[in-house]
Amino acid sequence: PAQIGLRAFAHGAGDFLQWAIDRGARVAATEINPTLLAAAAERGIELLDADFERAADTHAGRFDTIVAFDVFEHFPLTEVVAHLHAAERMLKPGGHLMMRFPNAQSPFGLAHQHGDPTHRSYLSRSVFEQLTQGRALEIVRYTHAFRPKGRTPAVFLVRLLRHFLRDLISASLNLIYAIHLPYDAVVVLVLRKKAA
């Protein structure tokens, strides 16, 4: 099974960890919240050192995938760089780092970015293009985060209309500025560690 390292629990509850375990992945995680640490211990999840750089020293080349949902935006840019380099060290060649964060390149991402006072960095594809220059990491995917459909027909229709309008605005802006960016409020970026 794949070795998956998780920088933090998805939505703070370990749902993604459990999803990965249910599909046969061996997982390890880091966390600083004592309640979440206890929950991980109860589930038998291997816990790594919460100091990501120190964990990289003892787990170099161990992981196929590292997932950081809603994590990197909580650090100043200097720490983002340090965590990025630590993740690079922990990945096997060909391994992936998957991140989800508020989209700093979109006006739709402003509420997500500024609605949480613990957000310290503004992240986007262009930021990571600069941060990965000269590194063994390359961007392989940059897109909107999962779009839930809704459980009732009314919610489904409202979300469908909202996504249609956002995609229409995005397509218009991309055409006007001759670029190709997702304008969703939250995006997913996937980096791959190049083979040596």
Salt bridges, closest charged atoms under 4 A:
GLU46 OE1 - ARG62 NH2 2.60
ASP49 OD2 - ARG54 NE 2.55
ASP51 OD2 - ARG54 NH1 3.76
GLU53 OE2 - HIS83 ND1 2.52
ASP57 OD1 - ARG89 NH2 3.44
ASP64 OD1 - LYS92 NZ 3.47
ASP70 OD2 - ARG100 NH2 2.57
GLU73 OE2 - HIS74 NE2 3.84
GLU73 OE2 - HIS119 NE2 3.88
GLU88 OE1 - ARG135 NE 2.91
ASP116 OD2 - HIS119 NE2 3.42
GLU129 OE2 - ARG125 NE 2.84
GLU138 OE2 - ARG192 NE 3.15
ASP167 OD1 - ARG147 NH2 2.76
ASP184 OD1 - ARG147 NH2 2.89
ASP184 OD2 - ARG166 NH1 3.79
